[in-house]
Amino acid sequence: MVALAYASLPQSFSDRVFNLLQKADYRLAVTDEERDAIFRLRYEAYLKEGAIVSNFSRSFSDKFDDTDNCWLFGVHVDGVLAASLRLHVCTTSHPDMPAVPVFPDILEPEIAAGKVIVDPTRFVVDQNMARRYPELPYITTRIGWLAGEYFGADSILATVRTEHQAFYKRVFGHQLVAEARDYPTLIKPLSLMVLDFAAMREKVHQRYPFFRSSLFERRMLFDPSAALRVTLAADAVGAGLPEAVSSRLRAAAKA
């Protein structure tokens, strides 16, 4: 009787996110099939928002999907591709990331100073799944947060439209550093927001405990072989991301 009464109590927001995490699976897209599915989802989402023009391929990708410091993730819920997020981890030896050509005056000095920057982009959600699971944006953006933890990021970026700034400021504490500018491949301009990861880490964990993670989870996401480690020391001396990470991902894609 007590158990029944407890089960009927309304769940907190964090409980609902934790429950969705139990159903969700973060998958690194390495095969052509996995990547193409994400590019199609990306196309539908951006087209619906009026951010791109239609094309015959019904697919949306760019050169940054193929850089060595790129991680392309699909978020699967109950076996269905529900969302996607692309990550770039930028260091002095791996300076490629989508935000640099648009905001060079702000980002190039940070890279030259040896900062480790995580740039999450191409955040898209299947509209039907979003209606069914309104907590989906939180578990998807969580991937970028885990990358910040794993790679010892100094900063996590958010290149977003003006109307999306409030979400990143409220949830993570991002600060606006540049107003919206024209962004290659997109119709609508994007602004640049920056998060001081070390300064906000504990505050975010206290408010949203579902952003916490284990080293095991982070290694499974960013080091699928579980045999390599990317350390702060390596980045501090300018080594950046090991080429072995990229080569192993490419090998996995061909396997």
LOMARBA-86359 format. One line per 4 residues: number of its first residue (from 1); their letters; for each residue x, z, y of N, C-alpha, C, CB. Coordinates in steps of 0.001 Angstrom, whole numbers. Atoms other than C-alpha are relative to their C-alpha. Glycine has a CB too. Layout:
N
NUM) A) X/Z/Y/X/Z/Y/X/Z/Y/X/Z/Y | ...
***
This chain:
255
1) MVAL) 825/0/-1198/0/0/0/868/0/1259/-938/1212/0 | -920/-70/-1125/2849/932/2336/739/-1321/160/995/1152/-186 | -721/1282/-34/4728/-2241/1389/-876/-1101/578/472/-394/-1411 | 928/999/-512/1641/-4339/2129/-156/147/1506/-1364/121/-694
5) AYAS) 146/-236/-1432/1251/-2726/5524/1246/-450/755/-276/1480/271 | -1247/409/-629/4914/-3318/6320/98/-1522/90/1192/560/-774 | -78/1457/28/4673/-6977/5320/-900/-639/1043/-365/-515/-1372 | 947/558/-949/1755/-7467/7697/427/211/1450/-1357/606/-223
9) LPQS) -464/-244/-1353/3693/-6218/10729/576/-1279/591/1045/1124/21 | -556/1213/-613/4611/-8943/13232/1526/40/-11/-516/-163/1445 | -1450/74/38/8200/-10110/12912/574/-134/1400/451/-1165/-869 | -695/173/-1270/10643/-9856/15774/590/-1399/53/1106/1074/185
13) FSDR) -617/1312/-147/12274/-12984/17166/1240/-115/-876/359/-262/1465 | -1210/35/827/15570/-12108/15471/-333/-111/-1477/843/1243/244 | 414/82/1405/13761/-11602/12155/-376/-1429/-361/-1185/947/-275 | 429/1368/280/12245/-15070/12421/1205/-947/-87/-980/-483/1086
17) VFNL) -1202/835/55/15638/-16637/13144/770/262/-1288/902/261/1223 | -688/-331/1250/17248/-14762/10239/-717/-623/-1198/94/1528/-173 | 768/599/1096/14440/-15954/7960/235/-1508/-87/-1496/285/180 | -253/1439/0/14995/-19550/9037/1417/-294/-487/-213/-585/1408
21) LQKA) -1371/187/481/18730/-19181/8421/78/41/-1517/914/1063/590 | 18/-67/1461/17914/-18270/4833/-432/-1320/-617/-924/1112/-466 | 482/1290/505/16210/-21659/4450/915/-1157/377/-1393/-270/522 | -777/1084/-585/18786/-23639/6383/1352/-166/-687/200/246/1482
25) DYRL) -1293/335/591/21948/-25352/5210/755/-846/1016/-163/-759/-1375 | -858/776/-883/24730/-26489/7544/865/-920/-856/880/929/897 | -769/947/806/26274/-29657/6122/867/-879/889/-936/-868/-855 | -913/891/-691/29344/-31415/7434/-228/-1419/-510/1479/441/-205
29) AVTD) 284/1389/386/28556/-35141/7448/1315/-745/-169/-903/-710/1060 | -1244/721/268/31416/-36996/5782/-233/-1377/-612/875/816/-918 | 269/1304/595/29807/-39857/3870/-729/-887/1004/-829/150/-1297 | 710/934/-879/28424/-42975/5524/-1497/285/-3/262/-1454/-432
33) EERD) 1431/-286/102/24956/-42068/4272/-387/1205/843/-392/238/-1453 | 298/-1210/-776/25072/-38595/5823/116/-267/1498/945/1144/-405 | -203/301/-1416/26421/-39883/9120/-1096/-923/530/1378/-640/216 | 1035/929/-440/23909/-42739/9316/-1339/714/197/-153/-1138/-1012
37) AIFR) 1247/-753/-140/21011/-40317/8784/-8/783/1303/-195/951/-1191 | -104/-739/-1260/22249/-38219/11704/-90/-947/1185/1314/794/56 | 59/962/-1105/22744/-41283/13904/-1429/-504/220/939/-1187/-275 | 1400/409/-156/19138/-42321/13204/-829/1114/631/-599/-396/-1359
41) LRYE) 698/-1135/-608/17836/-38846/14008/351/107/1478/352/1313/-730 | -475/-59/-1384/19926/-38860/17169/-690/-1081/845/1543/-173/54 | 640/1102/-721/18502/-42254/18171/-1455/327/327/74/-1293/-824 | 1417/-308/-213/14886/-41154/17725/-179/1088/1054/-654/436/-1316
45) AYLK) 123/-1109/-947/15429/-37935/19680/328/-443/1426/918/1153/-413 | -401/425/-1343/17231/-39549/22598/-960/-1044/561/1425/-560/-23 | 953/1003/-459/14812/-42473/22757/-1288/657/469/-295/-1009/-1109 | 1234/-691/-353/11837/-40124/22850/117/689/1357/-360/1020/-1076
49) EGAI) -219/-681/-1274/13386/-38270/25790/306/-971/1138/1132/993/-137 | -310/981/-1020/14089/-41499/27639/1449/29/443/-878/209/1174 | -1419/-134/-349/17846/-40847/27540/805/-1243/-341/597/1194/-709 | -672/1237/369/18766/-44211/25973/-1023/-1127/-50/728/145/-1362
53) VSNF) 891/1147/180/17343/-47703/25663/-62/-321/-1492/490/-1247/830 | 166/322/1416/16070/-49010/22347/1009/-1051/-445/-1425/-490/-272 | -860/1039/558/18255/-51083/20041/-504/-370/-1384/1479/467/-58 | 501/505/1270/17698/-53110/16877/473/837/-1188/430/-1437/-184
57) SRSF) -535/-782/1113/19836/-50863/14709/-717/1334/-171/1477/241/203 | 680/-1300/3/17746/-47786/15584/970/1109/-399/-1212/-20/-961 | -1065/-960/274/20981/-45812/15475/766/239/1292/953/-507/-1134 | -700/-327/-1235/22969/-44035/18181/1275/779/-320/-912/813/948
61) SDKF) -1293/-645/212/26680/-43241/17922/964/-511/1060/549/-276/-1441 | -1012/454/-946/29830/-43595/20005/1388/272/-558/-178/688/1366 | -1383/-99/487/33626/-43577/19713/410/1441/-294/954/-601/1019 | -391/-1390/204/33793/-39783/19847/-459/539/-1357/-566/861/1112
65) DDTD) 383/-398/1356/32093/-39583/16455/1136/-211/-996/-1230/-780/-448 | -1076/360/922/35337/-40895/14941/1353/612/351/135/-1483/-44 | -1286/-616/-345/38014/-38761/16597/400/1036/-1055/-72/660/1398 | -509/-918/1020/40213/-36526/14450/-465/1437/209/1506/-42/-17
69) NCWL) 409/-1381/-282/38976/-33354/16162/-1522/142/109/655/483/1291 | 1470/-3/-23/35278/-34101/15595/-559/555/-1303/-542/-1422/243 | 783/-484/1134/32932/-32207/13282/-1454/-385/264/161/1565/-200 | 1381/451/-141/29498/-33759/12768/-850/722/-1048/-109/-1559/-158
73) FGVH) 791/-823/908/26927/-31384/11275/-1475/-403/0/134/1466/379 | 1440/81/147/23436/-31830/9934/-524/1369/-391/-399/-1069/-1045 | 664/-1248/370/21110/-28844/9731/-1193/-365/-876/-448/825/1274 | 1053/328/958/18907/-29121/6653/-849/1237/-267/602/-546/-1321
77) VDGV) 941/-1085/279/15819/-26960/6177/-881/-431/-1167/-865/352/1266 | 731/357/1220/14233/-26951/2739/378/-1399/-481/-1514/79/242 | -496/1279/492/16386/-29961/1922/-222/-1179/912/-616/-288/-1279 | 327/1085/-927/15234/-32003/4933/909/85/1228/-1500/62/421
81) LAAS) -807/26/-1215/17505/-33077/7812/-892/327/1188/692/-1381/189 | 863/-489/-1069/16009/-31120/10696/650/-58/1367/-415/1402/-288 | -698/-23/-1281/18688/-31135/13394/1445/-404/-219/-86/1399/663 | -1414/354/98/22251/-32104/14189/730/466/1253/177/-1527/-199
85) LRLH) -870/-352/-1123/25137/-31015/16385/1389/-565/-277/56/1556/217 | -1368/498/92/28498/-32649/17049/920/943/767/107/-1453/552 | -970/-888/-640/31549/-30557/17874/1342/-697/157/166/1294/-809 | -1399/350/-185/34928/-31358/19355/756/1268/371/173/-1103/1093
89) VCTT) -864/-1125/-326/37683/-28758/19396/1215/-581/702/405/830/-1284 | -981/645/-861/40019/-29653/22228/1186/930/260/-648/-422/1327 | -1244/-710/-282/43655/-28541/22546/956/-975/676/630/598/-1309 | -966/882/-660/46760/-29924/24238/385/-1177/-888/1249/784/390
93) SHPD) -396/1087/896/47603/-31976/21154/-1181/-812/-509/764/555/-1169 | 1223/730/351/43991/-33028/20511/-946/61/1199/-680/601/-1294 | 746/-150/-1254/42610/-33573/24026/-1297/-801/87/871/-393/1127 | 1198/842/-72/39780/-35962/23143/-1266/820/-153/44/-1081/-1070
97) MPAV) 1353/-532/120/36273/-34744/23821/-874/-711/1016/-30/1550/214 | 872/822/-836/33233/-36388/25409/-71/415/1461/-1361/16/-559 | 159/-473/-1377/33182/-34223/28537/1163/-373/907/-168/1488/5 | -1190/224/-831/36716/-35085/29710/-119/-1215/915/1209/-165/-882
101) PVFP) 81/1151/-907/36070/-38627/31040/-994/197/1143/-380/-1232/-778 | 1025/-208/-1022/33081/-37341/33018/405/1092/983/-1333/356/-653 | -385/-1133/-845/34588/-34113/34365/1515/237/-72/-764/1276/-427 | -1460/-146/142/38371/-34765/34404/599/995/990/672/-1345/181
105) DILE) -537/-892/-1022/38945/-32802/37610/-101/1462/-401/-721/-219/1307 | 212/-1378/431/37674/-29647/35932/687/283/-1325/-1485/294/-115 | -451/-261/1364/38745/-30030/32314/1464/-327/-260/-835/-770/-944 | -1394/360/277/42126/-31738/32399/982/1121/350/368/-1254/770
109) PEIA) -904/-1133/-265/43842/-28779/34137/-115/1112/-1043/-283/575/1376 | 186/-1019/1040/42351/-26425/31520/722/-395/-1288/-1499/214/-279 | -679/485/1209/43652/-28571/28666/1512/85/185/-424/-1459/-327 | -1437/-43/-275/47089/-28853/30287/540/1429/-34/294/-633/1356
113) AGKV) -398/-1404/6/47161/-25065/30566/-1/598/-1397/-914/799/893 | -34/-475/1380/46824/-24788/26792/-1270/675/-469/1120/936/-164 | 1260/-626/393/43204/-23661/26647/-591/-699/-1224/-1002/-30/1167 | 744/534/1143/41183/-24123/23463/-1461/-103/420/170/906/-1286
117) IVDP) 1349/249/-504/37833/-25677/24355/-855/-613/-1103/36/-929/1239 | 973/557/940/34829/-26290/22105/-1067/-735/804/-640/1123/-898 | 966/847/-712/32558/-29117/23260/-1112/-431/-953/703/-1246/614 | 1132/404/843/29206/-29210/21412/-847/-1050/729/-873/1234/-380
121) TRFV) 800/1071/-597/27285/-32430/22080/-961/-582/-1034/912/-1110/570 | 943/711/871/24556/-34668/20647/-856/978/-815/762/-946/-946 | 905/-980/599/22316/-31680/19922/-1400/-616/-58/-6/1347/814 | 1317/614/169/19114/-33166/18480/-774/723/-1090/131/-1501/-337
125) VDQN) 887/-670/945/16127/-31791/16590/-1142/-941/-347/-541/1338/583 | 1174/764/433/13482/-33559/14545/-1252/657/576/-81/-80/-1563 | 1145/-572/-711/10257/-33105/16502/-1012/664/-933/-689/-1076/803 | 939/-610/949/8067/-32426/13476/519/1334/-513/-260/-943/-1175
129) MARR) -588/-1242/476/10474/-29796/12186/47/1045/1108/1399/-253/-545 | -42/-933/-1127/10758/-28260/15655/-1349/680/205/417/-729/1279 | 1332/-611/-127/7002/-27731/15780/-245/1011/-1113/-1094/-1081/-21 | 176/-904/1128/7117/-26106/12378/913/1222/99/263/-738/-1302
133) YPEL) -989/-1079/-104/10225/-24036/13119/502/69/1453/1199/-233/-1001 | -418/-67/-1413/10461/-23188/16862/1351/683/206/-1049/730/804 | -1307/-659/-117/13624/-21160/16169/1158/-952/-317/60/1209/-931 | -1008/973/411/15473/-24329/15115/1118/-202/1030/-665/-1318/-276
137) PYIT) -1098/164/-968/17392/-24746/18410/1042/1105/-72/-557/-57/1395 | -939/-1120/42/18950/-21320/17946/950/-112/-1192/-760/1326/-61 | -905/92/1151/20279/-21917/14452/880/-1239/88/-796/-20/-1308 | -828/1193/-169/21560/-25347/15502/1131/263/985/-853/-1184/477
141) TRIG) -1052/-309/-969/23441/-24198/18614/939/1084/-532/-618/447/1334 | -845/-1025/621/24778/-21352/16473/1286/-597/-576/-775/724/-1103 | -1187/645/561/27210/-23846/14909/1124/-34/1032/-331/-1428/-477 | -1008/13/-1053/29009/-24208/18237/580/1376/246/-587/-540/1278
145) WLAG) -446/-1374/-173/29189/-20438/18544/979/389/-1106/-1201/956/13 | -895/-279/1122/30756/-20169/15081/1332/-710/168/-649/-416/-1315 | -1252/720/-258/33310/-22802/16080/846/754/1019/-287/-1433/501 | -736/-786/-983/34243/-20717/19103/709/1173/-641/-933/493/1084
149) EYFG) -571/-1143/717/34846/-17770/16806/1158/-444/-891/-1081/701/-844 | -990/432/985/36788/-19689/14172/1280/-515/647/-588/-1076/-884 | -1158/618/-624/39079/-21611/16510/581/822/1146/-369/-1358/499 | -513/-837/-1077/39622/-18770/18983/-149/-664/1350/1448/337/-244
153) ADSI) 216/773/-1221/38070/-20730/21848/118/865/1248/-1365/-666/-37 | 39/-611/-1324/38737/-19837/25438/-1338/-294/662/1165/-512/879 | 1244/429/-637/35662/-21786/26525/-855/-804/-966/295/-828/1254 | 949/871/679/32543/-23355/25068/-797/-717/1084/-943/809/-981
157) LATV) 670/798/-1018/31019/-26174/27085/-1466/-231/-337/707/-1328/170 | 1357/526/173/27470/-27333/27589/-169/-1096/1037/-1107/1130/157 | 277/1128/-890/27028/-30812/29064/-1473/-342/-180/935/-1250/-310 | 1453/25/179/23298/-30786/29675/-705/-534/1243/-518/1401/-332
161) RTEH) 840/385/-1121/20537/-32143/31829/-391/1243/804/-1259/-751/-494 | 297/-1120/-900/19521/-29990/34776/-1092/896/-555/-412/-516/1368 | 1128/-793/498/16280/-28874/33110/348/841/-1220/-1150/-907/-337 | -417/-769/1178/18209/-27507/30111/997/1114/336/613/-931/-1028
165) QAFY) -990/-1001/-386/20592/-25315/32084/-481/1428/-257/351/-164/1462 | 527/-1359/117/18315/-22267/31939/184/557/-1409/-1478/26/379 | -149/-456/1386/18462/-22104/28124/1413/501/-251/-341/-1133/-983 | -1382/-367/284/22258/-22002/27995/452/1213/819/917/-1183/278
169) KRVF) -340/-1171/-805/22536/-19494/30819/-644/1255/-567/-434/-203/1452 | 729/-1170/513/19909/-17190/29310/530/453/-1348/-1486/-312/-116 | -382/-371/1364/21064/-17308/25690/1476/367/-94/-310/-1140/-961 | -1435/-192/195/24842/-17573/25989/735/546/1225/616/-1293/-400
173) GHQL) -696/-413/-1218/25727/-16857/29609/857/-1093/610/854/1187/-288 | -736/1100/-616/27050/-20311/30491/-196/13/1516/-454/-1353/-589 | 50/111/-1450/27842/-20828/34166/148/-1464/410/1104/866/654 | -66/1377/-501/27271/-24079/36052/1271/-180/823/-1259/-346/851
177) VAEA) -1233/265/-752/30575/-25533/37265/-6/-1378/648/1207/125/-914 | 87/1326/-617/29571/-29114/38111/-1425/-513/-118/996/-995/-661 | 1335/590/5/26277/-30694/39092/-10/-1285/-825/-473/-282/1439 | 166/1146/888/24921/-33612/37100/739/-1237/503/-1469/-317/-162
181) RDYP) -711/1248/-270/27050/-36747/36924/-442/-1053/-1018/1550/212/-54 | 288/1083/947/26542/-40138/35318/815/211/-1268/312/-1392/626 | -629/-276/1292/27337/-39894/31612/-46/-1271/-835/-708/1184/-740 | -33/1262/770/28471/-42899/29535/-956/25/-1187/1420/-279/-498
185) TLIK) 952/257/1095/25897/-44225/27025/-1374/621/239/563/528/-1301 | 1287/-646/-257/23092/-42131/28554/-580/-451/1336/154/1526/-19 | 677/387/-1232/20512/-43038/31179/-16/1155/988/-1429/-465/-294 | 142/-1170/-860/20126/-39505/32525/1341/712/180/-1038/967/-581
189) PLSL) -1273/-681/-255/23034/-37668/34181/27/1397/-626/253/100/1510 | -183/-1321/604/24468/-34451/32719/877/870/883/617/-124/-1403 | -803/-975/-726/25831/-31320/34343/963/680/-963/-900/1044/705 | -973/-714/824/28737/-29221/33101/-151/1496/202/1438/-445/334
193) MVLD) 36/-1452/-3/28345/-25562/32176/1132/490/-909/-1403/542/-475 | -1128/-539/751/31179/-23392/30872/-262/1464/-332/1318/-152/797 | 127/-1381/463/31114/-20188/28850/1383/575/-270/-881/79/-1274 | -1202/-769/331/33982/-17678/28820/-306/722/-1308/402/1022/1161
197) FAAM) 408/-495/1312/33770/-16985/25095/377/1460/-209/621/-846/-1087 | -449/-1379/222/35812/-13779/24982/-823/990/818/1485/140/353 | 734/-903/-881/33903/-12277/27900/-1440/208/-457/15/-533/1417 | 1419/-65/344/30452/-13021/26479/-261/289/-1472/-663/-1283/371
201) REKV) 166/-89/1458/31048/-12671/22727/-822/1212/-419/1358/53/-674 | 690/-1207/449/29941/-9062/22244/-1392/119/603/816/1228/348 | 1320/-59/-635/27070/-9319/24716/-1005/-864/-759/87/-454/1470 | 889/898/747/25616/-12266/22826/-292/575/-1384/626/-1411/-127
205) HQRY) 209/-583/1325/26113/-10557/19457/-975/1173/46/1331/455/-588 | 899/-1147/-116/24307/-7454/20663/-1436/-448/255/466/931/1122 | 1350/462/-328/21373/-9379/22067/-595/-873/-1093/16/-765/1304 | 452/917/1043/21174/-11997/19329/883/172/-1237/32/-1476/504
209) PFFR) -870/-289/1153/22644/-10569/16097/131/-1147/-985/-514/1195/-725 | -90/1127/935/21949/-13803/14219/1147/-939/340/-1304/-775/-11 | -1176/797/-316/24934/-15361/16029/1260/565/-658/188/-75/1506 | -1141/-537/737/27242/-13093/14059/213/-820/-1273/-218/1502/-342
213) SSLF) -311/766/1214/28989/-14640/11071/1182/651/-709/316/-1495/339 | -1137/-483/776/31489/-13880/8352/1120/-1037/38/-418/304/-1465 | -1111/944/94/34944/-15418/8035/-263/-1016/-1107/1325/745/-258 | 302/916/1105/33768/-16895/4740/-899/-1139/470/-671/757/-1161
217) ERRM) 905/1043/-484/30896/-18748/6425/729/-976/912/-1188/622/739 | -699/867/-945/33133/-20058/9188/1007/-901/-714/710/839/1064 | -958/827/745/35783/-21256/6736/-718/-1093/-780/834/868/-957 | 738/1010/747/33174/-23067/4677/-468/-1135/906/-1195/634/-701
221) LFDP) 432/1025/-945/32061/-24925/7804/1170/-848/504/-712/646/1177 | -1064/690/-723/35361/-25799/9415/1268/-240/-817/349/780/1214 | -1117/252/900/37782/-25764/6481/-574/-131/-1410/1085/1147/81 | 686/138/1284/35866/-27167/3483/889/222/-1207/-606/-1346/-93
225) SAAL) -891/-204/1134/38930/-26994/1262/274/1473/-234/1303/-740/215 | -287/-1440/67/39193/-23243/1964/1472/256/-276/-855/668/-1082 | -1426/-154/249/42943/-23804/1790/815/-63/1285/475/-1063/-962 | -705/132/-1276/43773/-24350/5454/-539/1009/997/-134/-1430/560
229) RVTL) 435/-898/-1070/43625/-22012/8431/472/-583/1330/557/1457/-211 | -387/386/-1347/43583/-22975/12091/136/1286/788/-1039/-985/659 | -257/-1293/-621/45152/-20085/14020/226/-122/1492/1191/658/-643 | -279/-46/-1431/45449/-19065/17630/1478/-238/268/-435/1345/590
233) AADA) -1431/163/-198/49205/-18961/17201/381/-1470/41/772/712/-1100 | -309/1432/37/49290/-22659/16316/-391/-664/1301/-712/-680/-1171 | 438/586/-1256/47286/-23556/19400/864/479/1159/-1461/336/260 | -778/-570/-1088/49381/-21271/21587/1325/-730/191/253/1472/-256
237) VGAG) -1269/721/-106/52525/-23236/20795/-220/-1501/110/886/305/-1202 | 279/1411/-218/50781/-26535/21307/-141/-815/-1255/1053/-584/821 | 133/753/1243/50378/-27420/17647/-1382/-588/-142/309/881/-1191 | 1365/499/66/46636/-27856/18019/-537/17/-1406/-76/-1390/552
241) LPEA) 635/58/1308/44561/-28798/15028/896/-723/-994/-1362/-692/93 | -848/664/990/46506/-29597/11862/-554/-1357/-396/152/872/-1234 | 424/1317/454/46409/-33235/10899/-603/97/-1393/1180/-985/10 | 517/-159/1355/45702/-31951/7402/-1509/172/-8/658/1188/-677
245) VSSR) 1453/-171/-57/42203/-30968/8500/-681/-1362/37/-409/843/1233 | 608/1321/-131/41393/-34506/9586/192/-829/-1269/591/-738/1203 | -262/825/1176/43036/-36127/6573/-821/432/-1180/1455/42/-359 | 811/-483/1102/41181/-33897/4157/-1470/-422/171/112/1528/-105
249) LRAA) 1381/420/-239/37852/-34724/5805/-156/-1486/-307/-418/297/1460 | 89/1433/297/38594/-38432/5609/70/-253/-1493/1115/-766/711 | -105/155/1454/39616/-38063/1976/-1308/366/-680/1138/864/-553 | 1281/-424/575/36377/-36219/1229/-1057/-1087/189/-474/1323/644
253) AKA) 983/1045/-277/34407/-39031/2825/154/-1175/-963/135/-486/1445 | -255/1142/892/36047/-41573/508/-168/364/-1473/1405/-539/232 | 47/-444/1397/35754/-39466/-2642/-1304/-413/-679/167/1517/-78
***
